[in-house]
Amino acid sequence: MSKKVKQVQTSRRGFVKGAMGVAAAVPVAAVLRGRDALADHHETPKLSEDDPQAVALSYKHNAADAEAAPEGSVCGNCQLYTGGDAEWGPCSIFPGKAVSAKGWCATWVKRAG
């Protein structure tokens, strides 16, 4: 094997290792960003009930005001709400907006466990 071919293989191997490192870092960065978003949710604007997506999904700040809300279903116990015990927090259905933990929308899914 010539020296030139060996250098290309080493370079390719280094590239693949580097690419694997970057690919592994992307999910870690996303998780860390999610933590930052959760910590900053108090600065996130609150979702308006008049927002077109909120209207389409029958979102209400108070589940008692939502005609279709099953008993006991609120954003705070929905699988999609990531605000923990906060009064207002992020929801994956309404990115960039905070929803009320006492609210409800048509995408409500009971939190597992």
C-alpha positions as CSV (number, residue, x, y, z in Angstrom):
1,M,0.0,0.0,0.0
2,S,1.4,3.4,-0.9
3,K,1.9,6.1,1.6
4,K,-0.5,8.4,-0.2
5,V,-3.3,5.8,0.0
6,K,-2.6,5.2,3.7
7,Q,-2.9,9.0,4.4
8,V,-6.3,9.1,2.7
9,Q,-7.6,6.1,4.8
10,T,-6.3,7.8,8.0
11,S,-7.9,11.0,7.0
12,R,-11.2,9.3,6.1
13,R,-11.1,7.4,9.4
14,G,-10.5,10.7,11.3
15,F,-13.4,12.3,9.4
16,V,-15.8,9.4,10.3
17,K,-14.7,9.6,14.0
18,G,-15.3,13.3,14.0
19,A,-18.7,13.0,12.3
20,M,-19.7,10.4,14.9
21,G,-18.7,12.7,17.6
22,V,-20.7,15.6,16.2
23,A,-23.7,13.2,15.6
24,A,-23.5,12.2,19.3
25,A,-23.2,15.8,20.5
26,V,-26.4,17.1,18.7
27,P,-28.9,15.2,20.9
28,V,-26.9,16.2,24.0
29,A,-27.1,19.9,22.9
30,A,-30.8,19.5,22.3
31,V,-31.4,18.1,25.8
32,L,-29.3,21.0,27.3
33,R,-31.2,23.5,25.2
34,G,-34.5,21.9,26.5
35,R,-33.3,22.5,30.1
36,D,-32.5,26.1,29.2
37,A,-36.0,26.5,27.7
38,L,-37.6,25.0,30.8
39,A,-35.6,27.3,33.0
40,D,-36.5,30.4,30.9
41,H,-40.2,29.5,30.5
42,H,-41.1,32.4,32.8
43,E,-39.9,34.7,30.1
44,T,-41.8,32.9,27.3
45,P,-44.9,34.8,26.2
46,K,-48.1,33.2,27.3
47,L,-50.3,31.6,24.7
48,S,-53.3,33.7,23.8
49,E,-56.7,31.9,23.6
50,D,-57.2,33.9,20.4
51,D,-54.0,32.5,18.8
52,P,-55.1,30.7,15.6
53,Q,-53.6,27.4,16.6
54,A,-55.1,27.7,20.1
55,V,-58.5,28.3,18.6
56,A,-58.1,25.3,16.2
57,L,-57.2,23.0,19.2
58,S,-59.9,24.5,21.6
59,Y,-57.2,25.7,24.0
60,K,-58.5,27.4,27.2
61,H,-56.4,28.8,30.0
62,N,-58.8,27.1,32.4
63,A,-59.9,23.5,31.6
64,A,-63.3,24.2,33.3
65,D,-64.0,26.6,30.4
66,A,-63.3,24.0,27.7
67,E,-66.5,22.2,26.9
68,A,-64.8,19.0,25.6
69,A,-62.3,18.6,28.5
70,P,-62.7,15.3,30.3
71,E,-62.9,15.5,34.1
72,G,-59.4,16.0,35.6
73,S,-57.6,16.6,32.4
74,V,-55.4,19.8,32.5
75,C,-52.2,20.8,30.8
76,G,-50.3,20.2,34.0
77,N,-51.0,16.4,33.8
78,C,-50.6,16.2,30.0
79,Q,-47.7,14.2,28.4
80,L,-46.9,17.2,26.2
81,Y,-46.6,19.8,29.0
82,T,-43.0,20.2,30.2
83,G,-43.4,22.9,32.7
84,G,-43.2,20.6,35.7
85,D,-45.1,22.2,38.7
86,A,-45.0,25.7,37.2
87,E,-48.2,27.7,36.8
88,W,-47.3,28.4,33.2
89,G,-44.9,26.3,31.1
90,P,-43.9,25.0,27.7
91,C,-45.9,22.6,25.6
92,S,-44.6,20.8,22.6
93,I,-47.8,21.6,20.7
94,F,-47.3,25.4,21.1
95,P,-43.5,26.0,20.7
96,G,-42.3,29.3,21.9
97,K,-45.4,29.9,24.0
98,A,-46.2,29.1,27.6
99,V,-49.5,27.4,28.5
100,S,-51.4,27.4,31.7
101,A,-51.0,24.3,33.8
102,K,-54.7,24.6,34.6
103,G,-55.5,24.9,30.9
104,W,-56.6,22.3,28.3
105,C,-56.6,21.7,24.6
106,A,-57.8,19.0,22.2
107,T,-54.4,17.3,22.1
108,W,-54.3,16.5,25.8
109,V,-52.7,13.1,26.5
110,K,-52.6,11.6,29.9
111,R,-49.0,11.7,31.3
112,A,-47.5,8.2,31.6
113,G,-46.7,6.9,35.1
